[in-house]
Amino acid sequence: MTMSVPVCAELEIPLAHIRLAARTWGKPGDPPLLALHGWLDNAGSFDALAPLLDGRHVVALDLAGHGRSAHREASSWYPYVDYLDEIAGVIDFLGWDAPDLLGHSLGATLASVFAAVFPQRVNRLALIEGLGPLSQPEKGALEQLQRSMSARVGYRGGRLRVFPHMDTAIAARQQHSQLTHAAARSIVSRGTRSAGDSQAPEACVWSSDPRLMLPSPIRLSEAQVLSILAGITAPTLLVLAQPEQSYLPRAKMDARIATVADIRVVRMSGSHHLHLEKAGEVAAEIRHFLGLRAGADVSPASPEPGAPTRP
């Protein structure tokens, strides 16, 4: 039975091994949509987009180690595949059958791989700036594993940078991404906590687990990624920023797109955080894809001429 969740509220999700946090929008009786954020982001990255998806019950998750969710225990790490179990656990906790999935960046990686592994558990798949995980040539596998294990052996706990107040943390986040102050605030306000300094009550530190910065032990080859993506059966929307990010090169993404049986691709000018910087335009594409009533201000764009697109 689907649980009752208040509209526009915070939600705690106690899984067997970890406590996760989430932010919700919409009516619990509406068709469900689970939103998954990018690496070192949190549910706040959907603050601009989710309210525009009225007609869906949106639950934006803080992935483990991010935002207001708990960190993994000391003996655990953060390989992306471990998030798949937690996504399944969240869907079970919410009493959902096959929700729509919305993912940005790392969240798009997780949503697309989850849809391939559990096709019966996904209705529709909306992806922003991501389709499948990062890959590497097979010859780099040993070096990647050595680098990761060396970092783990040498890890003694990350030192948390202390910011005198929230605006300083926002400015720091802007230095490392193409975000406006308002967009960065949505992420930083949820991704920091008090530094616990009685002499500086406004001081804050990142709430994310420093271990998220450690390199992944294993990356798949591109051929392996394509094999996984071929398992996606859910109708899929992929929204990509122009110009492309260096880790999302056009040729590689086009090859991945070609493996998905039912996909529509839209490319629009903007930064990696399209859903924050161009929430109206991205919402129009998602609303059209989900069959929701068109918004009053923004209509979905036509796919870029020549872009690999299926109906």
URVENKA-V127313 format. One record per residue. N is the residue number from 0. RES is the residue in three letters. D_CENTER is the distance of its C-alpha to the mean C-alpha in Angstrom with 1 decimal. Layout:
N_RES_D_CENTER ; N_RES_D_CENTER
//
This chain:
0_MET_26.6 ; 1_THR_23.7 ; 2_MET_23.6 ; 3_SER_24.3 ; 4_VAL_21.6 ; 5_PRO_22.8 ; 6_VAL_21.5 ; 7_CYS_19.3 ; 8_ALA_19.4 ; 9_GLU_17.9 ; 10_LEU_17.5 ; 11_GLU_18.2 ; 12_ILE_17.5 ; 13_PRO_20.0 ; 14_LEU_19.4 ; 15_ALA_22.3 ; 16_HIS_21.1 ; 17_ILE_18.7 ; 18_ARG_18.1 ; 19_LEU_14.6 ; 20_ALA_14.2 ; 21_ALA_12.6 ; 22_ARG_13.6 ; 23_THR_15.2 ; 24_TRP_16.7 ; 25_GLY_19.4 ; 26_LYS_22.0 ; 27_PRO_21.6 ; 28_GLY_23.9 ; 29_ASP_21.8 ; 30_PRO_19.8 ; 31_PRO_16.6 ; 32_LEU_13.0 ; 33_LEU_10.1 ; 34_ALA_6.9 ; 35_LEU_3.7 ; 36_HIS_2.3 ; 37_GLY_3.6 ; 38_TRP_6.9 ; 39_LEU_9.4 ; 40_ASP_7.7 ; 41_ASN_7.8 ; 42_ALA_8.4 ; 43_GLY_10.7 ; 44_SER_8.6 ; 45_PHE_9.4 ; 46_ASP_13.0 ; 47_ALA_14.4 ; 48_LEU_12.9 ; 49_ALA_13.2 ; 50_PRO_16.9 ; 51_LEU_17.6 ; 52_LEU_16.7 ; 53_ASP_19.8 ; 54_GLY_21.0 ; 55_ARG_17.9 ; 56_HIS_17.2 ; 57_VAL_13.6 ; 58_VAL_12.2 ; 59_ALA_9.1 ; 60_LEU_8.7 ; 61_ASP_9.0 ; 62_LEU_8.4 ; 63_ALA_11.8 ; 64_GLY_13.1 ; 65_HIS_10.9 ; 66_GLY_12.1 ; 67_ARG_14.9 ; 68_SER_14.2 ; 69_ALA_16.9 ; 70_HIS_17.0 ; 71_ARG_18.0 ; 72_GLU_21.8 ; 73_ALA_23.7 ; 74_SER_24.3 ; 75_SER_20.6 ; 76_TRP_18.1 ; 77_TYR_14.4 ; 78_PRO_14.5 ; 79_TYR_11.3 ; 80_VAL_13.6 ; 81_ASP_14.4 ; 82_TYR_11.1 ; 83_LEU_12.5 ; 84_ASP_15.4 ; 85_GLU_13.6 ; 86_ILE_11.7 ; 87_ALA_15.2 ; 88_GLY_16.7 ; 89_VAL_14.7 ; 90_ILE_15.8 ; 91_ASP_19.2 ; 92_PHE_19.5 ; 93_LEU_18.7 ; 94_GLY_21.4 ; 95_TRP_19.5 ; 96_ASP_20.7 ; 97_ALA_18.3 ; 98_PRO_15.7 ; 99_ASP_13.8 ; 100_LEU_10.1 ; 101_LEU_7.7 ; 102_GLY_4.5 ; 103_HIS_3.9 ; 104_SER_5.3 ; 105_LEU_4.9 ; 106_GLY_2.5 ; 107_ALA_5.6 ; 108_THR_7.7 ; 109_LEU_7.5 ; 110_ALA_8.1 ; 111_SER_10.7 ; 112_VAL_12.4 ; 113_PHE_12.5 ; 114_ALA_14.1 ; 115_ALA_16.5 ; 116_VAL_17.5 ; 117_PHE_17.9 ; 118_PRO_18.8 ; 119_GLN_20.8 ; 120_ARG_18.0 ; 121_VAL_15.9 ; 122_ASN_17.6 ; 123_ARG_15.7 ; 124_LEU_12.5 ; 125_ALA_11.0 ; 126_LEU_8.9 ; 127_ILE_8.5 ; 128_GLU_9.5 ; 129_GLY_9.0 ; 130_LEU_11.2 ; 131_GLY_12.0 ; 132_PRO_12.0 ; 133_LEU_14.1 ; 134_SER_17.7 ; 135_GLN_21.0 ; 136_PRO_24.7 ; 137_GLU_26.4 ; 138_LYS_28.9 ; 139_GLY_26.3 ; 140_ALA_25.4 ; 141_LEU_28.0 ; 142_GLU_27.3 ; 143_GLN_23.6 ; 144_LEU_24.6 ; 145_GLN_27.3 ; 146_ARG_25.2 ; 147_SER_22.7 ; 148_MET_25.6 ; 149_SER_27.5 ; 150_ALA_24.7 ; 151_ARG_24.5 ; 152_VAL_28.3 ; 153_GLY_28.5 ; 154_TYR_25.8 ; 155_ARG_27.7 ; 156_GLY_25.1 ; 157_GLY_23.3 ; 158_ARG_25.2 ; 159_LEU_23.3 ; 160_ARG_23.9 ; 161_VAL_25.7 ; 162_PHE_25.3 ; 163_PRO_28.4 ; 164_HIS_26.4 ; 165_MET_23.1 ; 166_ASP_23.9 ; 167_THR_24.4 ; 168_ALA_21.0 ; 169_ILE_19.6 ; 170_ALA_21.9 ; 171_ALA_20.8 ; 172_ARG_17.1 ; 173_GLN_18.5 ; 174_GLN_20.5 ; 175_HIS_17.6 ; 176_SER_15.6 ; 177_GLN_16.8 ; 178_LEU_16.2 ; 179_THR_18.9 ; 180_HIS_20.1 ; 181_ALA_18.9 ; 182_ALA_15.3 ; 183_ALA_15.4 ; 184_ARG_17.1 ; 185_SER_14.4 ; 186_ILE_12.2 ; 187_VAL_15.3 ; 188_SER_17.1 ; 189_ARG_14.7 ; 190_GLY_14.2 ; 191_THR_17.9 ; 192_ARG_20.8 ; 193_SER_24.6 ; 194_ALA_26.3 ; 195_GLY_29.1 ; 196_ASP_31.7 ; 197_SER_34.5 ; 198_GLN_36.0 ; 199_ALA_32.8 ; 200_PRO_31.2 ; 201_GLU_28.6 ; 202_ALA_27.4 ; 203_CYS_23.8 ; 204_VAL_21.7 ; 205_TRP_18.1 ; 206_SER_17.0 ; 207_SER_14.5 ; 208_ASP_16.2 ; 209_PRO_18.0 ; 210_ARG_17.8 ; 211_LEU_14.2 ; 212_MET_16.1 ; 213_LEU_18.3 ; 214_PRO_18.2 ; 215_SER_17.2 ; 216_PRO_20.4 ; 217_ILE_20.1 ; 218_ARG_18.5 ; 219_LEU_19.5 ; 220_SER_21.8 ; 221_GLU_20.9 ; 222_ALA_23.3 ; 223_GLN_21.6 ; 224_VAL_18.2 ; 225_LEU_20.2 ; 226_SER_21.8 ; 227_ILE_18.7 ; 228_LEU_17.3 ; 229_ALA_20.8 ; 230_GLY_20.2 ; 231_ILE_17.8 ; 232_THR_20.1 ; 233_ALA_18.0 ; 234_PRO_18.5 ; 235_THR_15.6 ; 236_LEU_14.7 ; 237_LEU_13.3 ; 238_VAL_13.3 ; 239_LEU_14.0 ; 240_ALA_15.3 ; 241_GLN_18.9 ; 242_PRO_20.0 ; 243_GLU_17.7 ; 244_GLN_16.0 ; 245_SER_18.2 ; 246_TYR_15.9 ; 247_LEU_15.3 ; 248_PRO_19.1 ; 249_ARG_20.5 ; 250_ALA_22.7 ; 251_LYS_20.1 ; 252_MET_17.7 ; 253_ASP_20.7 ; 254_ALA_21.8 ; 255_ARG_18.5 ; 256_ILE_18.7 ; 257_ALA_22.2 ; 258_THR_21.5 ; 259_VAL_19.6 ; 260_ALA_22.4 ; 261_ASP_21.3 ; 262_ILE_18.9 ; 263_ARG_19.2 ; 264_VAL_18.0 ; 265_VAL_18.1 ; 266_ARG_18.3 ; 267_MET_18.7 ; 268_SER_19.8 ; 269_GLY_17.5 ; 270_SER_15.2 ; 271_HIS_11.7 ; 272_HIS_10.5 ; 273_LEU_12.3 ; 274_HIS_10.8 ; 275_LEU_12.4 ; 276_GLU_15.4 ; 277_LYS_16.3 ; 278_ALA_15.1 ; 279_GLY_18.3 ; 280_GLU_18.3 ; 281_VAL_14.8 ; 282_ALA_15.7 ; 283_ALA_18.9 ; 284_GLU_17.5 ; 285_ILE_15.3 ; 286_ARG_18.4 ; 287_HIS_20.7 ; 288_PHE_18.6 ; 289_LEU_18.6 ; 290_GLY_22.2 ; 291_LEU_22.0 ; 292_ARG_24.8 ; 293_ALA_24.4 ; 294_GLY_23.7 ; 295_ALA_26.8 ; 296_ASP_25.8 ; 297_VAL_23.6 ; 298_SER_24.1 ; 299_PRO_21.9 ; 300_ALA_22.8 ; 301_SER_24.6 ; 302_PRO_22.9 ; 303_GLU_24.0 ; 304_PRO_27.4 ; 305_GLY_27.2 ; 306_ALA_23.5 ; 307_PRO_23.1 ; 308_THR_22.7 ; 309_ARG_23.7 ; 310_PRO_24.5
//
